[in-house]
Amino acid sequence: FDDGTIVTPELLMEKRIVKKLNDGVKVLGNGELNKKLTVKAHKFTKSAIEKIEAAGGKVEVI
């Protein structure tokens, strides 16, 4: 994703990162994040929140 992208569950489906949204989307803190993103999801792990915010992004629980 590009810097400043708003990442939604629908965008994740469009990019084929998730297959279905039946139970919502939980963002995990695996890997590294170097982009400033706004991430909208149903749940986040503590490490995911820390990495998103450390990169200058925002977390929104929907």
Backbone as CSV, one residue per row, in Angstrom:
resi,resn,N_x,N_y,N_z,CA_x,CA_y,CA_z,C_x,C_y,C_z
1,PHE,0.837,-1.190,0.000,0.000,0.000,0.000,0.874,1.243,0.000
2,ASP,0.352,2.315,-0.543,1.071,3.585,-0.561,0.881,4.321,0.755
3,ASP,1.824,5.213,1.066,1.714,6.070,2.236,0.374,6.792,2.209
4,GLY,-0.297,6.847,3.355,-1.552,7.576,3.454,-2.788,6.787,3.070
5,THR,-2.622,5.541,2.661,-3.763,4.712,2.267,-4.648,4.417,3.475
6,ILE,-5.962,4.429,3.258,-6.912,3.983,4.274,-7.226,2.532,3.949
7,VAL,-6.793,1.637,4.827,-6.945,0.199,4.600,-8.226,-0.262,5.292
8,THR,-9.173,-0.751,4.509,-10.452,-1.238,5.025,-10.573,-2.732,4.742
9,PRO,-11.488,-3.418,5.425,-11.698,-4.831,5.108,-12.049,-5.056,3.634
10,GLU,-12.814,-4.135,3.052,-13.191,-4.266,1.647,-11.968,-4.161,0.729
11,LEU,-11.048,-3.264,1.063,-9.820,-3.131,0.275,-8.970,-4.394,0.397
12,LEU,-8.921,-4.974,1.590,-8.170,-6.218,1.782,-8.767,-7.353,0.948
13,MET,-10.088,-7.386,0.822,-10.727,-8.396,-0.039,-10.409,-8.132,-1.502
14,GLU,-10.473,-6.879,-1.904,-10.188,-6.508,-3.295,-8.768,-6.909,-3.690
15,LYS,-7.815,-6.734,-2.767,-6.411,-7.080,-3.023,-6.138,-8.564,-2.777
16,ARG,-7.183,-9.304,-2.400,-7.099,-10.743,-2.130,-6.168,-11.089,-0.962
17,ILE,-6.111,-10.192,0.014,-5.328,-10.446,1.222,-6.165,-11.259,2.203
18,VAL,-7.475,-11.016,2.221,-8.410,-11.844,2.984,-9.430,-12.412,2.003
19,LYS,-9.991,-13.579,2.358,-10.919,-14.249,1.443,-12.379,-13.940,1.735
20,LYS,-12.713,-13.732,3.024,-14.099,-13.437,3.379,-14.145,-12.598,4.647
21,LEU,-15.283,-11.937,4.841,-15.426,-11.021,5.973,-16.466,-11.498,6.977
22,ASN,-16.827,-12.756,6.947,-17.902,-13.270,7.802,-17.718,-12.929,9.275
23,ASP,-16.546,-13.130,9.809,-16.292,-12.903,11.230,-15.509,-11.626,11.477
24,GLY,-15.380,-10.771,10.481,-14.599,-9.548,10.622,-13.139,-9.800,10.310
25,VAL,-12.340,-8.758,10.489,-10.910,-8.826,10.194,-10.135,-8.499,11.458
26,LYS,-9.153,-9.342,11.782,-8.246,-9.087,12.899,-6.862,-8.858,12.318
27,VAL,-6.262,-7.721,12.663,-4.938,-7.373,12.159,-3.905,-7.865,13.164
28,LEU,-2.935,-8.637,12.671,-1.869,-9.181,13.505,-0.611,-8.345,13.344
29,GLY,0.283,-8.431,14.310,1.499,-7.630,14.291,2.696,-8.330,13.692
30,ASN,2.490,-9.253,12.774,3.608,-9.947,12.124,4.269,-9.029,11.108
31,GLY,5.569,-9.153,10.941,6.269,-8.386,9.912,6.568,-6.960,10.326
32,GLU,7.018,-6.187,9.345,7.399,-4.791,9.577,6.475,-3.878,8.787
33,LEU,6.313,-2.654,9.269,5.485,-1.666,8.586,6.265,-0.374,8.475
34,ASN,6.449,0.097,7.248,7.211,1.318,7.005,6.368,2.416,6.375
35,LYS,5.077,2.197,6.260,4.179,3.165,5.626,3.215,3.730,6.658
36,LYS,2.829,4.984,6.456,1.848,5.636,7.320,0.464,5.287,6.779
37,LEU,-0.234,4.371,7.443,-1.535,3.897,6.993,-2.592,4.147,8.059
38,THR,-3.825,4.331,7.631,-4.972,4.289,8.529,-5.606,2.931,8.299
39,VAL,-5.661,2.119,9.346,-6.163,0.755,9.207,-7.477,0.628,9.970
40,LYS,-8.525,0.223,9.249,-9.842,0.015,9.841,-10.119,-1.480,9.846
41,ALA,-10.363,-2.030,11.039,-10.637,-3.462,11.159,-11.465,-3.704,12.415
42,HIS,-11.893,-4.934,12.580,-12.736,-5.290,13.710,-11.928,-5.533,14.981
43,LYS,-10.708,-6.063,14.835,-9.840,-6.346,15.988,-8.387,-6.141,15.589
44,PHE,-7.563,-5.826,16.583,-6.124,-5.649,16.388,-5.396,-6.308,17.551
45,THR,-4.246,-6.912,17.275,-3.400,-7.355,18.376,-2.657,-6.131,18.906
46,LYS,-2.167,-6.246,20.128,-1.427,-5.136,20.739,-0.208,-4.774,19.891
47,SER,0.505,-5.788,19.392,1.700,-5.513,18.588,1.339,-4.850,17.256
48,ALA,0.182,-5.176,16.691,-0.250,-4.530,15.446,-0.499,-3.047,15.685
49,ILE,-1.178,-2.728,16.774,-1.441,-1.325,17.115,-0.131,-0.576,17.291
50,GLU,0.801,-1.170,18.016,2.097,-0.522,18.260,2.837,-0.254,16.952
51,LYS,2.851,-1.218,16.038,3.580,-1.054,14.773,2.917,-0.024,13.863
52,ILE,1.598,-0.035,13.799,0.887,0.935,12.961,1.133,2.344,13.483
53,GLU,1.014,2.533,14.801,1.210,3.861,15.386,2.669,4.300,15.321
54,ALA,3.608,3.367,15.471,5.034,3.707,15.387,5.406,4.191,13.987
55,ALA,4.687,3.716,12.970,4.941,4.137,11.589,4.219,5.445,11.265
56,GLY,3.504,5.999,12.263,2.791,7.259,12.054,1.360,7.085,11.586
57,GLY,0.880,5.853,11.609,-0.478,5.573,11.145,-1.504,5.624,12.257
58,LYS,-2.741,5.298,11.889,-3.860,5.315,12.829,-4.584,3.979,12.790
59,VAL,-5.168,3.625,13.936,-5.949,2.402,14.077,-7.393,2.807,14.351
60,GLU,-8.335,2.214,13.618,-9.755,2.471,13.852,-10.486,1.145,13.966
61,VAL,-11.105,0.905,15.133,-11.906,-0.303,15.329,-13.297,-0.030,14.764
62,ILE,-13.757,-0.938,13.911,-15.087,-0.761,13.304,-16.055,-1.820,13.797
